[in-house]
Amino acid sequence: MLEIKNLQVSIDNKQIIKGLNLTIKPGELHAIMGPNGSGKSTLANVLSGKNGYEISGELNFNGESLKKIPTDKRAQRGIFLAFQYPLEIPGVNTNNFLKTSLNSIRKAKGEKEIDALSFLKLVKEKTSELGIDEKILSRQLNVGFSGGEKKKNEILQMKILDPNLSILDETDSGLDIDALRIIAKGVNSSRNKKKSFLVITHYQRLLDYIKPDFVHVLSDGKIVKTGCSELAVELEKTGYKKLN
Amino acid sequence: MKYQELEKTKEYKYGFTTDIESIKAPKGLNKDIIRFISKIKKEPEWMLDWRLKAYARLKNIKEPNWQKPKYPKINYQDLYYYSAPKSVKNKPKNIDEVDPKLLETYAKLGIPLKEQEKLSGIAVDAIFDSVSVATTFKKKLTEKGIIFCPISEAIQKHSDLVKKYLGSVIPIADHYFATLNSAVFTDGSFVYVPEGVRCPMELSTYFRINASETGQFERTLIIADKGSYVSYLEGCTAPMRDENQLHAANVELIAFDDAEIKYSTVQNWYPGDKNGKGGIYNFVTKRGACRGKNSKISWTQVETGSAITWKYPSCILQGDNSVGEFYSIAITNNHQKADTGTKMIHLGKNTKSKIISKGISAGHADNTYRGLVDISKNASNARNYTQCDSLLMGNRCGAHTVPYIKNKNLSAIVEHEATTSKINEDQLYYCNQRGLDQEEAVSLIVNGFCKEVLQQLPMEFAVEAQKLVDISLEGSVG
């Protein structure tokens, strides 16, 4: 699904990622952990195609190089990023935003646009599955949402858009235990042989609920250690310092 | 119809001209031209006197020049003040008599006058250059006692009403362009809604400038008698021409006790080309008087066209408890300029006003909000809320806010909020990440920004206005 080879990323002449290799196969869930400033969020942004980075190395998604593909086209190909800080867009109804989003992805796949009624049904199904209050859909997109609501909204979008590769950028930061469970539920219920996940986190806490196939430790722009889920537990005890 | 011209008009789809024979008065501004206009309109003596009085006044006043957008000097002697399609010289009595070419033009503009009668619930008065070509739904309105007709017809048939109210809100001597309009206005709409009547449909006027080197000076007068209600909408387009054309209209609204007038404008005059060549100078005076107690006047404008937009639809809140509202979206792209806002003059007690202004600038455009909230000594408990938001796209455009507040009454409460923001790269990225392309993303964010104002438009026009917002900004984000 995703193949990253010797990825080097700089911004304003400062190198952030310094030769990163990572392969994610269909059905796998990878967790990336690492201290502040290790390049975790940069990796998430580079994968989703944010502007402003200088990139070298290989970045392939389903056998196709992503480097020249703009953000919207990547999204249409099934790459989803749950933002660390979801943006507020005043005056834009959350429900309409989601519908517009789903339809542009469907259109790109050559599918028919979803009608209002089917969409409503889909939304109802997903909100009740996750235990999210439907009311957030009638509000302006992320405007006045609490931190938890914003993150839940990201996961709801992930469920509705049904991407192939979901990247969660510190979705767990600052969440209480109930919200954390909702996030985990959203991920776990989506896992199957075809879907892949890249979960970026600071803490092992989320990984109590989501069991990763692999845990990578990112430090100073490189993956310095890879292991199975026990690695996360170990890190929580010893901290990142020992790894350097 | 010149179809090859249509090809060029992808950016401005109303930019076509209609090949139609027209009757023009000779170029120039003088007493004879005014007499000519008055005569061809078969006006009574008092109307001609009124026009000549305005003309006499005009010679003693100067064009204002305090506005932000500057323009080259207009040679008023080099304009046509009257142009009419030949075929309506003998006024058509009903739509079947209207020149098919004119009907075709309006159909192309999205206003099928003929079907209009049967299908939609909107009565339309269509103004082509200097004359009104058709008014639909007349019968249905007449049954309710509502008068909706070209002002030229009202001057003949409802002379006493026109005589009483014309110029009562915008006096002849108001300012240069208003005075010019008073001297040479050619057509426009007249509406009278009798006491206690709620107008059962939207009334709408569609203005079209067709002939070249023509100024359009229309005059609209709307009177809502006690306890009545009317919602009125005007739309405007013009062909693409290299020269600048002047449009100086006067609109007067009068609301008596418990009456309400809702006036909406979707202005899409030709804005000029990408380099700022051509386009309409839209110098318009719009003013409403809330004469009676509990009366209400609400202006909603979506300004997307014109090379220069210069107008301040205003409310004089004379009656106690009267309410004035101003909702505005002004979009300027390429080299367009706008200096627009409102004046809320609080005279009566417990008068309320609300101003919501959304300015959007892209390209090299310049957008100014200018507003006045004036609370007089007697306007106890007056209340005003103003919110002015500006959105900038790119780094070559400008946004300015010039609010004036004059308050002579201590019990008044005046609030002013303003924001200026650049269209946020992160918001765009967020939308892109959800599969929306750049244009969809811009459209979504801008429409969100304008939502409070778009909501004020009558349903039928809200969708059209939203599309217009999209088109106006197409290609403005790289």
Interface residues (C-beta under 8 A of the other chain):
Chain A: S48 G49 K50 N51 P70 T71 D72 A75 Q76 F80 L81 F83 P86 L87 I89 P90 G91 V92 F97 T100 S101 L102 S104 I105 A108 Q140 L141 Q157 L161
Chain B: N424 E425 D426 Q427 Y429 Y430 C431 N432 Q433 R434 G435 L436 D437 Q438 E440 A441 L444 I445 N447 G448 F449 C450 K451 E452
